[in-house]
C-alpha cells in the first residue's frame, strides 16, 4: 500500500482504519503463583513421580528465575562456587547479551 501511495497510484490506504471496526481482544495475563505459596509448590515437587532430574531442574529454575532453556543448559563450568556466581554465556541468552 505504501508503494502505491508513494507512486501516486492511490491517494490513501483504504484499509488504514480497518482496526477500528473490530473489538480489541481482552488482555489475558499468564497465570502465576503468589510468592507465599512457593514453599508449598517446592514441597509438592518432592511428592510427585517426576524424575529427580526434572525436579532439580524445576527447583533450579524457580530459584534462579531464568528461562527454561537457560536453566536446562546450565553447565558446571558456568558456576563459580567461591564467588557464588553463575555466568550465563551471551549466546544462550534471549537477546544474545
Steps between C-alpha positions, in 0.01 A plus 500: 500500500779743587657439161169569324453824696861610447471419129182703462284196420290559813420816693472318833500152652136382489567251780674740739207517745383139478623433853231733636229260379611215723489477877837490668568158654503482878847482642556169676800487727678174558407317816735545792540368850506737798846511664363375832397173330846425359611293802192280455580459130860407575379240752256356246790431266627253760172309502462450126609227266721740303851380436771637728652693209165667418439592865847649530456697177164643612647602834806650332280704268283626788804591709680682218200647315648430156339377180457123458771473233748691712429281802514174304825598329688580820854364506707460817776697327270806505468494879764653726424341838755716685343825377151347503457624145343344192604657171275404209681531165350770277430253219252316726317816605183613323651815353851353475650744752 
